């Protein structure tokens, strides 16, 4: 890495090979991530409440 100009040229060559997503693809991927995150949050909320209910039933805790 003695020659910074050569490094910059190589980086530009590699960046030109990258397949960049379109705006539509980016928006769809973002929406999918948000929806799946919401679904996972609801799932873990339900599982947590079921486990809490089971522990309370077994140990007789809470009210």
mmJSON file of the N, C-alpha and C atoms, coordinates in Angstrom:
{"data_MODEL":{"atom_site":{
"group_PDB":["ATOM","ATOM","ATOM","ATOM","ATOM","ATOM","ATOM","ATOM","ATOM","ATOM","ATOM","ATOM","ATOM","ATOM","ATOM","ATOM","ATOM","ATOM","ATOM","ATOM","ATOM","ATOM","ATOM","ATOM","ATOM","ATOM","ATOM","ATOM","ATOM","ATOM","ATOM","ATOM","ATOM","ATOM","ATOM","ATOM","ATOM","ATOM","ATOM","ATOM","ATOM","ATOM","ATOM","ATOM","ATOM","ATOM","ATOM","ATOM","ATOM","ATOM","ATOM","ATOM","ATOM","ATOM","ATOM","ATOM","ATOM","ATOM","ATOM","ATOM","ATOM","ATOM","ATOM","ATOM","ATOM","ATOM","ATOM","ATOM","ATOM","ATOM","ATOM","ATOM","ATOM","ATOM","ATOM","ATOM","ATOM","ATOM","ATOM","ATOM","ATOM","ATOM","ATOM","ATOM","ATOM","ATOM","ATOM","ATOM","ATOM","ATOM","ATOM","ATOM","ATOM","ATOM","ATOM","ATOM","ATOM","ATOM","ATOM","ATOM","ATOM","ATOM","ATOM","ATOM","ATOM","ATOM","ATOM","ATOM","ATOM","ATOM","ATOM","ATOM","ATOM","ATOM","ATOM","ATOM","ATOM","ATOM","ATOM","ATOM","ATOM","ATOM","ATOM","ATOM","ATOM","ATOM","ATOM","ATOM","ATOM","ATOM","ATOM","ATOM","ATOM","ATOM","ATOM","ATOM","ATOM","ATOM","ATOM","ATOM","ATOM","ATOM","ATOM","ATOM","ATOM","ATOM","ATOM","ATOM","ATOM","ATOM","ATOM","ATOM","ATOM","ATOM","ATOM","ATOM","ATOM","ATOM","ATOM","ATOM","ATOM","ATOM","ATOM","ATOM","ATOM","ATOM","ATOM","ATOM","ATOM","ATOM","ATOM","ATOM","ATOM","ATOM","ATOM","ATOM","ATOM","ATOM","ATOM","ATOM","ATOM","ATOM","ATOM","ATOM","ATOM","ATOM","ATOM","ATOM","ATOM"],
"id":[1,2,3,4,5,6,7,8,9,10,11,12,13,14,15,16,17,18,19,20,21,22,23,24,25,26,27,28,29,30,31,32,33,34,35,36,37,38,39,40,41,42,43,44,45,46,47,48,49,50,51,52,53,54,55,56,57,58,59,60,61,62,63,64,65,66,67,68,69,70,71,72,73,74,75,76,77,78,79,80,81,82,83,84,85,86,87,88,89,90,91,92,93,94,95,96,97,98,99,100,101,102,103,104,105,106,107,108,109,110,111,112,113,114,115,116,117,118,119,120,121,122,123,124,125,126,127,128,129,130,131,132,133,134,135,136,137,138,139,140,141,142,143,144,145,146,147,148,149,150,151,152,153,154,155,156,157,158,159,160,161,162,163,164,165,166,167,168,169,170,171,172,173,174,175,176,177,178,179,180,181,182,183,184,185,186,187,188,189],
"type_symbol":["N","C","C","N","C","C","N","C","C","N","C","C","N","C","C","N","C","C","N","C","C","N","C","C","N","C","C","N","C","C","N","C","C","N","C","C","N","C","C","N","C","C","N","C","C","N","C","C","N","C","C","N","C","C","N","C","C","N","C","C","N","C","C","N","C","C","N","C","C","N","C","C","N","C","C","N","C","C","N","C","C","N","C","C","N","C","C","N","C","C","N","C","C","N","C","C","N","C","C","N","C","C","N","C","C","N","C","C","N","C","C","N","C","C","N","C","C","N","C","C","N","C","C","N","C","C","N","C","C","N","C","C","N","C","C","N","C","C","N","C","C","N","C","C","N","C","C","N","C","C","N","C","C","N","C","C","N","C","C","N","C","C","N","C","C","N","C","C","N","C","C","N","C","C","N","C","C","N","C","C","N","C","C","N","C","C","N","C","C"],
"label_atom_id":["N","CA","C","N","CA","C","N","CA","C","N","CA","C","N","CA","C","N","CA","C","N","CA","C","N","CA","C","N","CA","C","N","CA","C","N","CA","C","N","CA","C","N","CA","C","N","CA","C","N","CA","C","N","CA","C","N","CA","C","N","CA","C","N","CA","C","N","CA","C","N","CA","C","N","CA","C","N","CA","C","N","CA","C","N","CA","C","N","CA","C","N","CA","C","N","CA","C","N","CA","C","N","CA","C","N","CA","C","N","CA","C","N","CA","C","N","CA","C","N","CA","C","N","CA","C","N","CA","C","N","CA","C","N","CA","C","N","CA","C","N","CA","C","N","CA","C","N","CA","C","N","CA","C","N","CA","C","N","CA","C","N","CA","C","N","CA","C","N","CA","C","N","CA","C","N","CA","C","N","CA","C","N","CA","C","N","CA","C","N","CA","C","N","CA","C","N","CA","C","N","CA","C","N","CA","C","N","CA","C","N","CA","C","N","CA","C","N","CA","C"],
"label_alt_id":[null,null,null,null,null,null,null,null,null,null,null,null,null,null,null,null,null,null,null,null,null,null,null,null,null,null,null,null,null,null,null,null,null,null,null,null,null,null,null,null,null,null,null,null,null,null,null,null,null,null,null,null,null,null,null,null,null,null,null,null,null,null,null,null,null,null,null,null,null,null,null,null,null,null,null,null,null,null,null,null,null,null,null,null,null,null,null,null,null,null,null,null,null,null,null,null,null,null,null,null,null,null,null,null,null,null,null,null,null,null,null,null,null,null,null,null,null,null,null,null,null,null,null,null,null,null,null,null,null,null,null,null,null,null,null,null,null,null,null,null,null,null,null,null,null,null,null,null,null,null,null,null,null,null,null,null,null,null,null,null,null,null,null,null,null,null,null,null,null,null,null,null,null,null,null,null,null,null,null,null,null,null,null,null,null,null,null,null,null],
"label_comp_id":["UNK","UNK","UNK","UNK","UNK","UNK","UNK","UNK","UNK","UNK","UNK","UNK","UNK","UNK","UNK","UNK","UNK","UNK","UNK","UNK","UNK","UNK","UNK","UNK","UNK","UNK","UNK","UNK","UNK","UNK","UNK","UNK","UNK","UNK","UNK","UNK","UNK","UNK","UNK","UNK","UNK","UNK","UNK","UNK","UNK","UNK","UNK","UNK","UNK","UNK","UNK","UNK","UNK","UNK","UNK","UNK","UNK","UNK","UNK","UNK","UNK","UNK","UNK","UNK","UNK","UNK","UNK","UNK","UNK","UNK","UNK","UNK","UNK","UNK","UNK","UNK","UNK","UNK","UNK","UNK","UNK","UNK","UNK","UNK","UNK","UNK","UNK","UNK","UNK","UNK","UNK","UNK","UNK","UNK","UNK","UNK","UNK","UNK","UNK","UNK","UNK","UNK","UNK","UNK","UNK","UNK","UNK","UNK","UNK","UNK","UNK","UNK","UNK","UNK","UNK","UNK","UNK","UNK","UNK","UNK","UNK","UNK","UNK","UNK","UNK","UNK","UNK","UNK","UNK","UNK","UNK","UNK","UNK","UNK","UNK","UNK","UNK","UNK","UNK","UNK","UNK","UNK","UNK","UNK","UNK","UNK","UNK","UNK","UNK","UNK","UNK","UNK","UNK","UNK","UNK","UNK","UNK","UNK","UNK","UNK","UNK","UNK","UNK","UNK","UNK","UNK","UNK","UNK","UNK","UNK","UNK","UNK","UNK","UNK","UNK","UNK","UNK","UNK","UNK","UNK","UNK","UNK","UNK","UNK","UNK","UNK","UNK","UNK","UNK"],
"label_asym_id":["A","A","A","A","A","A","A","A","A","A","A","A","A","A","A","A","A","A","A","A","A","A","A","A","A","A","A","A","A","A","A","A","A","A","A","A","A","A","A","A","A","A","A","A","A","A","A","A","A","A","A","A","A","A","A","A","A","A","A","A","A","A","A","A","A","A","A","A","A","A","A","A","A","A","A","A","A","A","A","A","A","A","A","A","A","A","A","A","A","A","A","A","A","A","A","A","A","A","A","A","A","A","A","A","A","A","A","A","A","A","A","A","A","A","A","A","A","A","A","A","A","A","A","A","A","A","A","A","A","A","A","A","A","A","A","A","A","A","A","A","A","A","A","A","A","A","A","A","A","A","A","A","A","A","A","A","A","A","A","A","A","A","A","A","A","A","A","A","A","A","A","A","A","A","A","A","A","A","A","A","A","A","A","A","A","A","A","A","A"],
"label_entity_id":["1","1","1","1","1","1","1","1","1","1","1","1","1","1","1","1","1","1","1","1","1","1","1","1","1","1","1","1","1","1","1","1","1","1","1","1","1","1","1","1","1","1","1","1","1","1","1","1","1","1","1","1","1","1","1","1","1","1","1","1","1","1","1","1","1","1","1","1","1","1","1","1","1","1","1","1","1","1","1","1","1","1","1","1","1","1","1","1","1","1","1","1","1","1","1","1","1","1","1","1","1","1","1","1","1","1","1","1","1","1","1","1","1","1","1","1","1","1","1","1","1","1","1","1","1","1","1","1","1","1","1","1","1","1","1","1","1","1","1","1","1","1","1","1","1","1","1","1","1","1","1","1","1","1","1","1","1","1","1","1","1","1","1","1","1","1","1","1","1","1","1","1","1","1","1","1","1","1","1","1","1","1","1","1","1","1","1","1","1"],
"label_seq_id":[1,1,1,2,2,2,3,3,3,4,4,4,5,5,5,6,6,6,7,7,7,8,8,8,9,9,9,10,10,10,11,11,11,12,12,12,13,13,13,14,14,14,15,15,15,16,16,16,17,17,17,18,18,18,19,19,19,20,20,20,21,21,21,22,22,22,23,23,23,24,24,24,25,25,25,26,26,26,27,27,27,28,28,28,29,29,29,30,30,30,31,31,31,32,32,32,33,33,33,34,34,34,35,35,35,36,36,36,37,37,37,38,38,38,39,39,39,40,40,40,41,41,41,42,42,42,43,43,43,44,44,44,45,45,45,46,46,46,47,47,47,48,48,48,49,49,49,50,50,50,51,51,51,52,52,52,53,53,53,54,54,54,55,55,55,56,56,56,57,57,57,58,58,58,59,59,59,60,60,60,61,61,61,62,62,62,63,63,63],
"pdbx_PDB_ins_code":[null,null,null,null,null,null,null,null,null,null,null,null,null,null,null,null,null,null,null,null,null,null,null,null,null,null,null,null,null,null,null,null,null,null,null,null,null,null,null,null,null,null,null,null,null,null,null,null,null,null,null,null,null,null,null,null,null,null,null,null,null,null,null,null,null,null,null,null,null,null,null,null,null,null,null,null,null,null,null,null,null,null,null,null,null,null,null,null,null,null,null,null,null,null,null,null,null,null,null,null,null,null,null,null,null,null,null,null,null,null,null,null,null,null,null,null,null,null,null,null,null,null,null,null,null,null,null,null,null,null,null,null,null,null,null,null,null,null,null,null,null,null,null,null,null,null,null,null,null,null,null,null,null,null,null,null,null,null,null,null,null,null,null,null,null,null,null,null,null,null,null,null,null,null,null,null,null,null,null,null,null,null,null,null,null,null,null,null,null],
"Cartn_x":[0.821,0.0,0.86,1.916,2.797,2.25,1.35,0.879,-0.619,-0.97,-2.384,-3.205,-2.61,-3.351,-3.776,-2.901,-3.24,-4.363,-4.302,-5.344,-6.696,-6.733,-7.986,-8.524,-7.661,-8.097,-8.707,-8.078,-8.588,-9.932,-10.054,-11.33,-12.428,-12.149,-13.149,-13.538,-12.584,-12.888,-13.825,-13.549,-14.378,-15.776,-15.869,-17.175,-18.008,-17.369,-18.123,-18.718,-18.207,-18.715,-19.914,-20.154,-21.224,-22.578,-23.502,-24.863,-25.709,-25.963,-26.691,-28.187,-28.926,-30.37,-31.065,-32.213,-32.994,-33.729,-34.306,-35.067,-36.246,-36.913,-38.07,-37.639,-36.545,-36.048,-35.692,-35.091,-34.726,-35.96,-36.979,-38.206,-38.935,-38.991,-39.657,-38.907,-37.595,-36.8,-36.977,-37.004,-37.197,-38.567,-39.587,-40.941,-41.017,-40.378,-40.386,-39.714,-38.606,-37.906,-38.793,-39.454,-40.321,-41.5,-42.134,-43.274,-42.836,-41.738,-41.266,-40.813,-40.262,-39.887,-41.131,-42.18,-43.443,-44.033,-44.023,-44.548,-43.74,-42.412,-41.563,-41.838,-42.047,-42.333,-43.645,-44.671,-45.96,-45.799,-45.072,-44.851,-44.182,-43.105,-42.386,-43.197,-44.038,-44.938,-45.899,-46.461,-47.387,-46.679,-45.525,-44.775,-44.398,-43.964,-43.592,-44.792,-45.958,-47.149,-47.59,-47.453,-47.808,-46.871,-45.589,-44.62,-44.88,-45.167,-45.469,-46.701,-47.728,-48.953,-48.65,-47.847,-47.487,-46.709,-45.764,-44.973,-45.865,-46.755,-47.67,-48.58,-49.02,-49.898,-49.16,-47.927,-47.16,-46.71,-46.207,-45.637,-46.646,-47.816,-48.819,-48.428,-47.688,-47.227,-48.22,-48.177,-48.926,-50.422,-51.055,-52.446,-53.36],
"Cartn_y":[-1.198,0.0,1.255,1.238,2.393,3.476,3.105,4.084,4.355,5.48,5.781,5.965,6.497,6.709,5.372,4.377,3.048,2.438,2.622,2.103,2.715,4.019,4.706,4.197,3.994,3.465,2.073,1.23,-0.127,-0.104,0.794,0.916,1.348,2.305,2.76,1.632,0.816,-0.317,-1.299,-1.579,-2.525,-1.964,-0.676,-0.055,-0.069,0.071,0.051,-1.327,-2.374,-3.738,-4.048,-3.179,-3.423,-3.244,-4.153,-4.051,-3.339,-2.061,-1.26,-1.483,-1.574,-1.766,-0.485,-0.691,0.464,1.047,2.208,2.85,1.966,1.38,0.52,-0.699,-1.333,-2.499,-2.134,-0.977,-0.535,-0.295,0.358,0.62,-0.673,-1.618,-2.897,-3.672,-3.697,-4.4,-3.761,-2.436,-1.738,-2.051,-2.032,-2.342,-3.772,-4.701,-6.096,-6.242,-5.559,-5.624,-5.072,-3.951,-3.362,-4.27,-4.845,-5.742,-6.985,-7.595,-8.802,-8.502,-7.312,-6.921,-6.797,-6.196,-6.066,-7.443,-8.337,-9.697,-10.422,-10.298,-10.945,-10.367,-9.057,-8.429,-8.96,-9.072,-9.605,-11.055,-11.849,-13.256,-13.387,-12.629,-12.751,-12.182,-11.193,-10.697,-11.799,-12.503,-13.597,-14.727,-15.13,-16.208,-15.81,-14.585,-14.109,-14.148,-13.726,-13.745,-15.174,-16.086,-17.488,-18.082,-17.825,-18.336,-17.714,-16.396,-15.73,-16.352,-16.606,-17.215,-18.606,-19.379,-20.719,-20.7,-19.789,-19.679,-19.261,-18.291,-17.873,-19.023,-19.812,-20.944,-21.996,-22.291,-23.328,-22.861,-21.641,-21.161,-20.413,-20.128,-19.411,-17.982,-17.362,-15.991,-14.995,-13.804,-12.681,-12.758,-12.375,-12.168,-13.273],
"Cartn_z":[0.0,0.0,0.0,-0.754,-0.803,-1.724,-2.652,-3.621,-3.402,-2.772,-2.511,-3.79,-4.843,-6.096,-6.694,-6.649,-7.165,-6.334,-5.032,-4.145,-4.494,-4.715,-5.05,-6.382,-7.374,-8.67,-8.51,-7.703,-7.486,-6.758,-5.817,-5.099,-6.061,-6.924,-7.894,-8.844,-9.258,-10.128,-9.424,-8.171,-7.421,-7.177,-6.871,-6.633,-7.905,-9.057,-10.316,-10.593,-9.966,-10.152,-9.248,-8.269,-7.309,-7.981,-7.69,-8.198,-7.14,-7.354,-6.384,-6.536,-5.407,-5.506,-5.975,-6.618,-7.044,-5.839,-6.028,-4.952,-4.537,-5.524,-5.246,-4.431,-4.824,-4.08,-2.64,-2.466,-1.125,-0.266,-0.828,-0.082,0.272,-0.667,-0.406,0.683,0.602,1.614,2.988,3.03,4.3,4.88,4.054,4.517,5.036,4.339,4.788,6.143,6.337,7.618,8.729,8.493,9.509,9.839,8.823,9.051,9.817,9.415,10.094,11.52,11.749,13.106,13.978,13.434,14.166,14.472,13.501,13.711,14.783,14.74,15.747,17.13,17.221,18.51,19.086,18.261,18.722,19.158,18.381,18.721,20.083,20.299,21.569,22.733,22.475,23.51,23.942,22.967,23.287,24.027,23.545,24.194,25.618,25.805,27.133,28.082,27.6,28.44,28.771,27.828,28.091,29.135,29.008,29.988,31.356,31.393,32.665,33.311,32.512,33.033,33.589,32.874,33.34,34.643,34.765,35.996,37.156,36.912,37.971,38.4,37.433,37.743,38.574,38.187,38.881,40.272,40.359,41.63,42.492,41.964,42.728,43.051,42.141,42.37,41.784,42.247,41.678,41.864,42.63,42.767,42.87],
"occupancy":[1.0,1.0,1.0,1.0,1.0,1.0,1.0,1.0,1.0,1.0,1.0,1.0,1.0,1.0,1.0,1.0,1.0,1.0,1.0,1.0,1.0,1.0,1.0,1.0,1.0,1.0,1.0,1.0,1.0,1.0,1.0,1.0,1.0,1.0,1.0,1.0,1.0,1.0,1.0,1.0,1.0,1.0,1.0,1.0,1.0,1.0,1.0,1.0,1.0,1.0,1.0,1.0,1.0,1.0,1.0,1.0,1.0,1.0,1.0,1.0,1.0,1.0,1.0,1.0,1.0,1.0,1.0,1.0,1.0,1.0,1.0,1.0,1.0,1.0,1.0,1.0,1.0,1.0,1.0,1.0,1.0,1.0,1.0,1.0,1.0,1.0,1.0,1.0,1.0,1.0,1.0,1.0,1.0,1.0,1.0,1.0,1.0,1.0,1.0,1.0,1.0,1.0,1.0,1.0,1.0,1.0,1.0,1.0,1.0,1.0,1.0,1.0,1.0,1.0,1.0,1.0,1.0,1.0,1.0,1.0,1.0,1.0,1.0,1.0,1.0,1.0,1.0,1.0,1.0,1.0,1.0,1.0,1.0,1.0,1.0,1.0,1.0,1.0,1.0,1.0,1.0,1.0,1.0,1.0,1.0,1.0,1.0,1.0,1.0,1.0,1.0,1.0,1.0,1.0,1.0,1.0,1.0,1.0,1.0,1.0,1.0,1.0,1.0,1.0,1.0,1.0,1.0,1.0,1.0,1.0,1.0,1.0,1.0,1.0,1.0,1.0,1.0,1.0,1.0,1.0,1.0,1.0,1.0,1.0,1.0,1.0,1.0,1.0,1.0],
"B_iso_or_equiv":[0.0,0.0,0.0,0.0,0.0,0.0,0.0,0.0,0.0,0.0,0.0,0.0,0.0,0.0,0.0,0.0,0.0,0.0,0.0,0.0,0.0,0.0,0.0,0.0,0.0,0.0,0.0,0.0,0.0,0.0,0.0,0.0,0.0,0.0,0.0,0.0,0.0,0.0,0.0,0.0,0.0,0.0,0.0,0.0,0.0,0.0,0.0,0.0,0.0,0.0,0.0,0.0,0.0,0.0,0.0,0.0,0.0,0.0,0.0,0.0,0.0,0.0,0.0,0.0,0.0,0.0,0.0,0.0,0.0,0.0,0.0,0.0,0.0,0.0,0.0,0.0,0.0,0.0,0.0,0.0,0.0,0.0,0.0,0.0,0.0,0.0,0.0,0.0,0.0,0.0,0.0,0.0,0.0,0.0,0.0,0.0,0.0,0.0,0.0,0.0,0.0,0.0,0.0,0.0,0.0,0.0,0.0,0.0,0.0,0.0,0.0,0.0,0.0,0.0,0.0,0.0,0.0,0.0,0.0,0.0,0.0,0.0,0.0,0.0,0.0,0.0,0.0,0.0,0.0,0.0,0.0,0.0,0.0,0.0,0.0,0.0,0.0,0.0,0.0,0.0,0.0,0.0,0.0,0.0,0.0,0.0,0.0,0.0,0.0,0.0,0.0,0.0,0.0,0.0,0.0,0.0,0.0,0.0,0.0,0.0,0.0,0.0,0.0,0.0,0.0,0.0,0.0,0.0,0.0,0.0,0.0,0.0,0.0,0.0,0.0,0.0,0.0,0.0,0.0,0.0,0.0,0.0,0.0,0.0,0.0,0.0,0.0,0.0,0.0],
"pdbx_formal_charge":[null,null,null,null,null,null,null,null,null,null,null,null,null,null,null,null,null,null,null,null,null,null,null,null,null,null,null,null,null,null,null,null,null,null,null,null,null,null,null,null,null,null,null,null,null,null,null,null,null,null,null,null,null,null,null,null,null,null,null,null,null,null,null,null,null,null,null,null,null,null,null,null,null,null,null,null,null,null,null,null,null,null,null,null,null,null,null,null,null,null,null,null,null,null,null,null,null,null,null,null,null,null,null,null,null,null,null,null,null,null,null,null,null,null,null,null,null,null,null,null,null,null,null,null,null,null,null,null,null,null,null,null,null,null,null,null,null,null,null,null,null,null,null,null,null,null,null,null,null,null,null,null,null,null,null,null,null,null,null,null,null,null,null,null,null,null,null,null,null,null,null,null,null,null,null,null,null,null,null,null,null,null,null,null,null,null,null,null,null],
"auth_seq_id":[1,1,1,2,2,2,3,3,3,4,4,4,5,5,5,6,6,6,7,7,7,8,8,8,9,9,9,10,10,10,11,11,11,12,12,12,13,13,13,14,14,14,15,15,15,16,16,16,17,17,17,18,18,18,19,19,19,20,20,20,21,21,21,22,22,22,23,23,23,24,24,24,25,25,25,26,26,26,27,27,27,28,28,28,29,29,29,30,30,30,31,31,31,32,32,32,33,33,33,34,34,34,35,35,35,36,36,36,37,37,37,38,38,38,39,39,39,40,40,40,41,41,41,42,42,42,43,43,43,44,44,44,45,45,45,46,46,46,47,47,47,48,48,48,49,49,49,50,50,50,51,51,51,52,52,52,53,53,53,54,54,54,55,55,55,56,56,56,57,57,57,58,58,58,59,59,59,60,60,60,61,61,61,62,62,62,63,63,63],
"auth_comp_id":["UNK","UNK","UNK","UNK","UNK","UNK","UNK","UNK","UNK","UNK","UNK","UNK","UNK","UNK","UNK","UNK","UNK","UNK","UNK","UNK","UNK","UNK","UNK","UNK","UNK","UNK","UNK","UNK","UNK","UNK","UNK","UNK","UNK","UNK","UNK","UNK","UNK","UNK","UNK","UNK","UNK","UNK","UNK","UNK","UNK","UNK","UNK","UNK","UNK","UNK","UNK","UNK","UNK","UNK","UNK","UNK","UNK","UNK","UNK","UNK","UNK","UNK","UNK","UNK","UNK","UNK","UNK","UNK","UNK","UNK","UNK","UNK","UNK","UNK","UNK","UNK","UNK","UNK","UNK","UNK","UNK","UNK","UNK","UNK","UNK","UNK","UNK","UNK","UNK","UNK","UNK","UNK","UNK","UNK","UNK","UNK","UNK","UNK","UNK","UNK","UNK","UNK","UNK","UNK","UNK","UNK","UNK","UNK","UNK","UNK","UNK","UNK","UNK","UNK","UNK","UNK","UNK","UNK","UNK","UNK","UNK","UNK","UNK","UNK","UNK","UNK","UNK","UNK","UNK","UNK","UNK","UNK","UNK","UNK","UNK","UNK","UNK","UNK","UNK","UNK","UNK","UNK","UNK","UNK","UNK","UNK","UNK","UNK","UNK","UNK","UNK","UNK","UNK","UNK","UNK","UNK","UNK","UNK","UNK","UNK","UNK","UNK","UNK","UNK","UNK","UNK","UNK","UNK","UNK","UNK","UNK","UNK","UNK","UNK","UNK","UNK","UNK","UNK","UNK","UNK","UNK","UNK","UNK","UNK","UNK","UNK","UNK","UNK","UNK"],
"auth_asym_id":["A","A","A","A","A","A","A","A","A","A","A","A","A","A","A","A","A","A","A","A","A","A","A","A","A","A","A","A","A","A","A","A","A","A","A","A","A","A","A","A","A","A","A","A","A","A","A","A","A","A","A","A","A","A","A","A","A","A","A","A","A","A","A","A","A","A","A","A","A","A","A","A","A","A","A","A","A","A","A","A","A","A","A","A","A","A","A","A","A","A","A","A","A","A","A","A","A","A","A","A","A","A","A","A","A","A","A","A","A","A","A","A","A","A","A","A","A","A","A","A","A","A","A","A","A","A","A","A","A","A","A","A","A","A","A","A","A","A","A","A","A","A","A","A","A","A","A","A","A","A","A","A","A","A","A","A","A","A","A","A","A","A","A","A","A","A","A","A","A","A","A","A","A","A","A","A","A","A","A","A","A","A","A","A","A","A","A","A","A"],
"auth_atom_id":["N","CA","C","N","CA","C","N","CA","C","N","CA","C","N","CA","C","N","CA","C","N","CA","C","N","CA","C","N","CA","C","N","CA","C","N","CA","C","N","CA","C","N","CA","C","N","CA","C","N","CA","C","N","CA","C","N","CA","C","N","CA","C","N","CA","C","N","CA","C","N","CA","C","N","CA","C","N","CA","C","N","CA","C","N","CA","C","N","CA","C","N","CA","C","N","CA","C","N","CA","C","N","CA","C","N","CA","C","N","CA","C","N","CA","C","N","CA","C","N","CA","C","N","CA","C","N","CA","C","N","CA","C","N","CA","C","N","CA","C","N","CA","C","N","CA","C","N","CA","C","N","CA","C","N","CA","C","N","CA","C","N","CA","C","N","CA","C","N","CA","C","N","CA","C","N","CA","C","N","CA","C","N","CA","C","N","CA","C","N","CA","C","N","CA","C","N","CA","C","N","CA","C","N","CA","C","N","CA","C","N","CA","C","N","CA","C","N","CA","C"],
"pdbx_PDB_model_num":[1,1,1,1,1,1,1,1,1,1,1,1,1,1,1,1,1,1,1,1,1,1,1,1,1,1,1,1,1,1,1,1,1,1,1,1,1,1,1,1,1,1,1,1,1,1,1,1,1,1,1,1,1,1,1,1,1,1,1,1,1,1,1,1,1,1,1,1,1,1,1,1,1,1,1,1,1,1,1,1,1,1,1,1,1,1,1,1,1,1,1,1,1,1,1,1,1,1,1,1,1,1,1,1,1,1,1,1,1,1,1,1,1,1,1,1,1,1,1,1,1,1,1,1,1,1,1,1,1,1,1,1,1,1,1,1,1,1,1,1,1,1,1,1,1,1,1,1,1,1,1,1,1,1,1,1,1,1,1,1,1,1,1,1,1,1,1,1,1,1,1,1,1,1,1,1,1,1,1,1,1,1,1,1,1,1,1,1,1]
}}}
